[in-house]
Amino acid sequence: MDLKITNTLLREKQVFTPIDPSNVRVYVCGPTVYDYAHVGNARPAVVFDVLIRVLRHLYGAEHVTHVANITDIDDKIMTRAKERGVAIEALTSETADIYNADMAAIGVNRPDVQPRATGHVGQMIALTERLIERGHAYAAEGHVLFNVPSMAEYGQLSRRDRDEMIAGARVDVAPYKRDPADFVLWKPSADDQPGWDSPWGRGRPGWHIECSAMAAEHLGEVFDIHGGGLDLIFPHHENEIAQTRCAFGHATMANYWMHNGFVTVEGEKMSKSLGNFYTVHDMLEEWPGEAIRLLLLSAHYRQPLDFSKAGLKEAKTQLDKLYGALNRAENAGHYPDWNLDRDDNPVLAALCDDLNSPLALAALHQTARELNIALDKGRDREVPALMGKLVEWGTLLGLLQGEAGAWFRGADSGDAEEIEALIEARVAARKAKDFAEADRIRDELKARGIELEDGAGGTTWKRAG
């Protein structure tokens, strides 16, 4: 099955063809670790986690390398460390650990390599020296700047004109710049700031040079896919392309560029002043990580996504239905059959069409409906395969990987079995037209905080709230 992805560089959907099928290489821009990751940060982590899952399914887990960096030197980091009165290393180490734990809680697998900027300053210096030698950068007053006019194709990714690029980059006006669009590769550090020795004096790298150096170090001068949020197209990814191409002399840095759309929260741009600044860490105190993940996958990755508590409630309800079908089957004594037809996978087909996660989720729900119908009609021979499909296909989305009986909040497996038994008794009462008994069971469950939903595929349940 061919994987098709929308390549931002060419503005078109293309069939993905790796440079080397035995060594598929992907780089995704990671977090700047000075605070908790908000839900906007979580979207690319989840989107590209799904991409990696698909690539590993198609090419084999051992043939895919996923690199996602951590920026642990930045002006925001220095400011936050000073505010808290802690060492920068302590702040970044703690925040990176929290980030990884929060991402794991929403089903994001750790990248194969998670390089830190501070561990690659030597590579950044070497790359900067190479750019100077090739006439694409120059030193001035302790700074080193990339000479934008030296690259004729600068702007090929964002497709902005010169005035838009200067305005969009919010570049500093400085007398030592040869051109207003030139951007910093290296800058001097004050005595109270972190710094490294370099040919241009004690200083620290600019933001853009970090990813060029780390990608080249861990994936090579040219690799397959580069990903990140839409906000990174300009100036960050534009500048990465310029640095890497000019340093190594290749026609490209990555063959495919993928960008996820923006996230709003409760219908507005996320802002602490509006009270809609949602961090993953805080959301995990109220909601299952899997519900957060499903909401982030509910819109196509290239489209805008509104993240809301109403959306989380709906995502939780969807998962109740999916896990509910599995739970019914397990309580009826069935086990998943993993001997499936691997060519019949509508979830994979949807994801191979530019990661169409809404269509993939629809396929999961259809399978859950079929499972409930098979259980209702006593078609026991169909049940194990349908269970296997739900779980195996869910793996591609990072969903349905927990124990079905333990999914329902506050319910252990014994509690879930008792609830299922009461539901079966209610079904029997309704078939016998003993509606008073059926209503009594519903009222008993409602008093215990259990909501029932009757549908064509059977009765599902969830915890209220």
Buried (B, 14 or more C-beta within 10 A) or exposed (E): BEBBBBBBBEEEEBEBEBEEEEBBBBBBBBBBBBBBBBBBBBBBBBBBBBBBBBBBBBBEEEBBBBBBBBBBBBEEBBEBBEEEEEEBEEBBBEBBEBBBEBBEBBBBBEBBBBBBBBEBBEBBBBBBBBBBEEEBBBBBEBBBBBBBEBBEEBBBBBEBEBEEBBEBBEBEEEEEBEBBBBBBBBBBBEEEBBBBEBEBBBBBBBBBBBBBBBBBBBBBBBBBBBBBBBBBBBBBBBBBBBBBBBBBEEEBBBBBBBBBBBBBBBEEEBEEEEEBBBBBBBBBEEBBBBBBBBBBBBBBBBEEBBBBBEBBBBBBBBBBBBBBBBBBBBBEEBEBBEEBEEEEBBBBBBBBBBBBBEBBBBBBBEBBBBBBBBBBEEEEEBBBBBBBBBBBBBEBBBBBEBEBBBBBBEBEBEBBBEBBEBBBBBBEBBEEEEEEBBEBBBEEBEEEEBBBEEEEBBBBBBBEE
